Amino acid sequence: MNLKPIKMLVIDEESIKKARITLVLITINVMAYFIINVGLGQDYVILLSQINVNVYEGEVYRLRANSGL
């Protein structure tokens, strides 16, 4: 029987920070989906326009749909 060594997963502080922010963004997207599609509070739109450094910095832009912006 040939046993391969287990690769260790190295988790540093930056990886944990990015993972937390990613989970928060996923949660916001799921909540926004239900809010917009179920009909509760359709006047709010959550825009995640850029998936880049801004997303990882936690910048989520929230606009009122009827504000005309």
C-alpha positions in Angstrom: 0.0 0.0 0.0 1.4 3.3 -1.0 0.5 6.2 1.3 1.0 9.7 0.1 1.9 12.4 2.6 -0.9 14.8 3.5 -0.5 18.3 2.2 -0.8 20.8 5.0 -3.1 23.8 4.5 -1.4 26.9 5.6 -3.9 29.5 6.7 -2.6 33.0 7.5 -4.4 36.1 8.7 -4.9 37.5 5.3 -6.6 34.3 4.0 -9.0 34.3 7.0 -9.8 38.0 6.4 -10.5 37.4 2.7 -12.6 34.3 3.5 -14.7 36.2 6.0 -15.3 39.0 3.5 -16.2 36.5 0.8 -18.7 34.8 3.1 -20.3 38.1 4.0 -20.6 39.0 0.3 -22.2 35.7 -0.5 -24.7 36.2 2.4 -25.5 39.7 1.2 -26.1 38.4 -2.4 -28.4 35.6 -1.1 -30.4 38.0 1.0 -30.6 40.5 -1.8 -31.9 37.8 -4.1 -34.7 36.9 -1.8 -35.6 40.5 -1.0 -35.8 41.5 -4.6 -37.5 38.4 -6.0 -39.9 37.9 -3.1 -41.1 41.4 -3.3 -40.1 42.7 0.1 -38.3 46.1 -0.2 -38.0 46.2 -4.0 -36.9 49.8 -3.8 -33.4 48.7 -2.6 -30.8 47.4 -5.0 -27.4 46.1 -3.9 -24.8 46.7 -6.5 -21.6 44.7 -6.5 -20.2 46.3 -9.7 -16.6 45.4 -9.4 -15.2 42.0 -8.3 -11.7 43.2 -7.5 -9.9 44.9 -4.7 -13.0 47.0 -3.9 -14.9 43.8 -3.1 -12.2 42.5 -0.8 -12.1 45.9 1.0 -15.8 45.4 1.7 -17.1 48.2 -0.3 -20.7 47.4 -1.1 -22.7 50.1 -2.8 -26.4 50.4 -1.9 -28.7 52.7 -3.8 -32.4 53.3 -3.8 -33.8 52.2 -7.0 -36.0 55.3 -7.3 -33.3 57.8 -6.5 -32.5 58.3 -10.2 -28.7 57.7 -9.8 
